[in-house]
Amino acid sequence: MTETWVEPLGLIQGQAAAAALAADLALPLAGGPLAFTLVRLIGWDSPTTPLPLSDVPEIWHAQVLALTRPPPRFAGLPLPAESGRPLVMGIINVTPDSFSDGGRGIAESIAAGHAMLEAGADLLDIGGESTRPGAMPVAPEEECRRVLPVIRELAKAATISVDTRNAATMLAALEAGAEIVNDITALRHDPAAARVLARSEASVILMHMLGEDPRTMQQDPRYADVALEVAQFLSDRVLAAERMGLKRDRLAVDPGIGFGKRLPHNLALMDRLPLLAGIGCPIVFGASRKRFLGTLSGVEAAGQRVQASVAAALAAAGQGAAMVRVHDVAETVQALSVWQALAGGGLAEDEEEG
C-alpha cells in the first residue's frame, strides 16, 4: 500500500513549459509535453500547502523524480512523451442497450470501426456488455457472440481492446486478435482473468469502480477524498496485477469517471488527474457523452453531447492523460491536433499561418 503521494500541480505547456524547464523551475510530467512547477506532498507529516520544486525536502526527491519518467509504449503504441498527444481510443459498443450508441449489429459495428480509423483513431475498444448504471449482466457466451466477429475483422486493421470483465471473453477475444483487455473491475470480477492474462502478452487497463457491479455502483457513492482514494485503489490493483504475473509495463490505469461517482466526484478526479502519474502507468480517461457532461451542458440526449465530450477530452489531455476513450473520434482528433500544436510550443517553423 502506498503511504505517501506527490501530486503534481501548476501544470504548463508549450513555450512556457520550455522556458520553465530551461530555468530549472519545472519538471516534465511523464516525459512531457506537460511540465509541473509545484507539488503537494501527502503523508509523512507533510506541509499543508503546495511547494515549489526547489523547496521539496530531500526525502521526497525520489518520488518527485519518478513523476518525470515516461511510461513505456502501451500495446506498442506511442504515448504523449513521444507523440505529443494522448492516444485516441474509439468506442464500439456491440450492444442493444448501451447508454449512447446501443443497437448496433455486427456489420454496423465493423463499419463504425473502419470509419473511426479513417477519422484518426489510434485503437478501438470493443464491448458486448453495457455497463451503464443499472445495466443487467450479459453471459460470456452472448458477449462473445456479439464481439468476436467484430474483433476478428477490425484486428486486421487496428490495435483492438476488448471491454470485458469475464475471463472467457478475454481469452476468446485475445485469440480473435485483441491485444488489450479493458476491465472495469480491475481484475476483481472473475478469478480466472488473472490466469488468462498472465499466460498472454496482452496489455491491460485497470479501472476504478465503486464495488464490482454496475447495477449498484451509483447507490449513494461516498468518498472522504475521491482523488486520493481512487489513486490508492488503482495503485493497489497494479500491485495485485504484478503479483498475478503481469508486469507493470503492460498496465494502464483509468479513474472510472461516472462509475460510482457523482458530479462533484467526477470534477474532482478531472481536476486532480495528475495525481495518478505517481503510479507509473499510462492514464486512460473516459468521459465521452456521460451524464455529468449533460448536467453541466444542459444537453439531455447523450448523442448530442459531442462538444462537451471534446471539452472533457481536451481537459484530460492538459492534465496528463495518455489515452482518451471517445465516441466522437473525428471531432476529438481535430481538437487534439490544435492542442498538440499549442502544447508543443506553437506552429512548426516551416508552417505558415493562415
N, C-alpha and C positions, 0 to 999 in steps of 0.2 A: 504493500500500500504506500502510495506517495504521501509523505508527510508535509512536504513543502512545495510551493509553486512559485514560479516567476511569471508574472503577467506582463507581456509587452504592451506599452502604452505610447501615445504620441506618434502614431504611425504616419509616415510621409512617403512620398513617391516622386518620381521624375527628377527634375533638376534640383529640387530642394533636398531630396534624398542623397543625390550625388554629392552636393556641397557639404551636407552634414557628415556623410561618411568620410569625405576627404579631410574634414576638420576634426575627426575623431569625436563627433558629437552624437553619432548614431551608429547602430549596427544593423546589418542586413537581417531581415526576418526570413528564416528558412532559405537562405541563399539569395533572396531578392525576388522581384524588383522592389518590394517594400522594405522600409527600414524603420526601426523603432528608436526613439530618443529618450524614453522614460521606462521605468519598470515599477510594478507593485510587487513587493515581496510578501508572501503569505506563509506564515508559520515561523517557528523559532523566535518568538517574541519580536517579530519583525516590525519595522516602522509602519505607522498607520497611514502615512501619506506617500504618494509616488516619489521616486528618486530619479535624478539624472544619473546617467551611466557612471559618471565619474565618482559618484558618492556611494556606489554599491559596495557593501562590505566584502572583504576578500573571501569569506566563507561561502558567498553566493556566486562567485565568479564562474565556476564551472557550469552551474545551471543557466546563467545568462548566456555564456558562450554556446551552450547546447542549442539555444534558440536560433542561432545563426546558421546551423548546418543544414544544407538542403537535403531533404529525404531522397532516396533513390527513385528512379523511374518506377511508376506504378503500372504493372502489367506491360512493361516495356514502353509505356507512353511518357513523353516529356512533361515535366511539371513546371510551374512558373519560373523557377530559378533558371531553367534552360530555355523555355519557350517564350516567356514574358507574359503569359496569361494563364488563367485556370483552364483545365480541360473542360469541354462541354459534353455532358452525357445526355443523350436523348432518351426520353421515357417512352416505352411502348408497353401499354397495358393490354394484354390479350384476355380481357375480362368483360363480363356483361354488366358489371356494377361498380367500376372504379368511379371516384367522385367527379372526375373531369372528362375523361376520354374513354369511358367504358363502352362496350358494344361492338368493338372491332372484331372481325373474324380473322382467320389466318391470312388470307390473301390481302386483306386491307392492312393488316399489321406489317406484312412484308413490304408492301408498297410504301407505307408510312416510314418504315426504317430506311429504305433507299432514299426517300425524299429528305429525311433528316441528314443523311450522309452527304447528299448533294448540297445541302444548306450549310455544311461545315461541322457537323457533329464529329467529335473525336472517337466516341464509342457509344454503344447503345445498351440500355438497361431494359431487359425484357421480363415481365412478370405475368403470372397467371392467377394470382390471388389478390383481390382487393384488400388493402389494409387500412382503409378509411375507418374512422371511429364507428364502432358498432358492427363492422363487417363480419359476416359468418366465415368460418374457416373453410378451406377447399381441400379435398383429399388429394394427396400427391398424385394419384393416378389421373385425376381430372386436370390437375395443374400441368402435368407432363403432356397430356393430350393437347392442351392449349398452346404451350410454349415451344415444344420440341421442334415442330415443323418450321416455326419462325426462326428459331435459333440456327437450325441446320442451314437454312437458306442465307440468312444475314451474316453468319460467321464466315461465309465465303468472301465477304466484302469489308468486314469491320471487326474490331475487338468487341466482344459481346460479354455483358454481365447478365447473370440471371438473378432476379429479385425473388428470393425464396428463403424460407426458414426450415424447409423439410430436406432431410438428408437424401432421401430417394430422388427428389427432384434435382438436387445439387449434382448427384452422381450422373444421372441421365443427361443433364444439361451439359456437364463437362465433356461427356462422351460425344455429345452432339456438336461440340465446338466452342462452347462458352469458355472464357478464360478468367472470369471474375465471378465470385459469389457475393451478393449483396444481401446480408441477413439483418433484418430489422430487430432481431432479438439478440444480436451479438453472440451467436452460437449458444444460446441458453435454451432454446425451444426443443431441439432434437438432439439427444445424447449421441446419436450416430454421426452427426455432422462433423465433429472433430476428426473422427477416424477417416471419413471420406476425404476431407480436405488435407489431412496430413499425408495421405497417400498420393496426392495430386501435386501439381505445381501451380495451382490456381492462386490468384490474389484474392483477398477477402476484405470487404467493407463491414466494419463493426459499428452498429448504430445504437444509440441510446433510445430506449423506450421505457416509460414508466410501467413496470410489470412486464408480462410476457404475452398479453392478449389484447389485440386491438379493440375487442368488444368492450373492454373495461378501462382502457388507458385514460379516458377523459373524465372518469368519475372522480371529481374533486382532487385534481393533482395539486400537491403542495410541496414547496421547497423552502429551505432556510436561505440558501444561496444557490440558485439554479445553475449558474455557470460553473461554480466550483464543484457542485455535486455531479453534474454531467461530466466534467473533466475527470473527476476521481473515478466515476464508473467506467469511463472509457479506458483510462489508464489501467484499471484492474482487469478489464476484459482483454486488453492487449497482453498483459502478463499471463492471464489464463490461456490465451491462444498460444503463447510461446510454450507454456507447459504442455499443451496438446500437440506440440511438434511443428507449429507454424512460426517461421522466422519473422521477425519484425519487419523486414524489408518486403514482405508480402501483404502487409496490413495497411489499411486506411481507416480513419475514424469519422463518424458522422454524428453531430449532436442531436439529430432526430427532431428537427423543427416540426411542431404540431403533433408529435407523438407523446401524449401525456403532458401537454403544456398548454397553458392559457396564453392570451395575448401578451401580458407582461413578461412571461417566461420566454416566449419567442423573441421579443425585442431585446431582452437582456442577453440572451445567447448570441444574437446577431452582433450586439454591441461589444461583447467580450469574447468573440470568436478566437482572437489571437491567443487566449489562454490555452487552447488545445494544442498549440505548437509545442508546448512543453512535453507532450507525449512522444514526439519524434516521428510521427506518422503523417502522411498527407491528410489534409482536412477536406472532407466531402460535405457539400452544403446543398440541401434540397428544400426550397420553399415554394416551388413553382405552383401557382394557381391555388394556394392553400387558403383556408377560410379566413385566417387572420389578415391576409392581404385584402380580402374582400371587405372585412370590417374596417380596415384603415382607409381603403379607397372608396368605400361606398358602392362597390360593384358586387351584386348578388350572384350572378352567374359565373361559375368557375371558368368557363371557356372564354370569358371576356376580361380576365384579369391578366392579360398579356403585359401591359405596360407596368403594372405593379410587380409582376414576376421578374421582369427585366431589371427593374429598380432594385429588387432584393438581390438578384444575382450580381449586379454591379457593386452593391454594398458589401457583399461577401467577398468579392474579388479584392476590394480595398481593405479587407480585414484578414487577408491571408489564406482564403480558401484555395485549395489546389484543384478542386473539381466542383462544378456546379451541375446539378441534375435538373433538367428542364424539359417542359413540353414544347416550348416555342423556340426551336433551335435557331432558325434564321434570324429572328429578332435579337436573340441573345448574342449570337456570334457577331452580328453587326455592331452591337453596343460594346462588346468586349474589344473589338478592333480599335475603336476610338479610345477606350480606356487603356489599352495596351500602349498606344502611341503616347498618351499622357504619362503613364507610369514609367515608360522608358525614357522620358525626357523631352518628348515633343516629336516633331516631324524629323524624318531622316534628312541628312544634309542634301541628298540628291532629289528630294521630293519637293515639288512646287506647291505652294498654297493656291487654292482656287475657290 
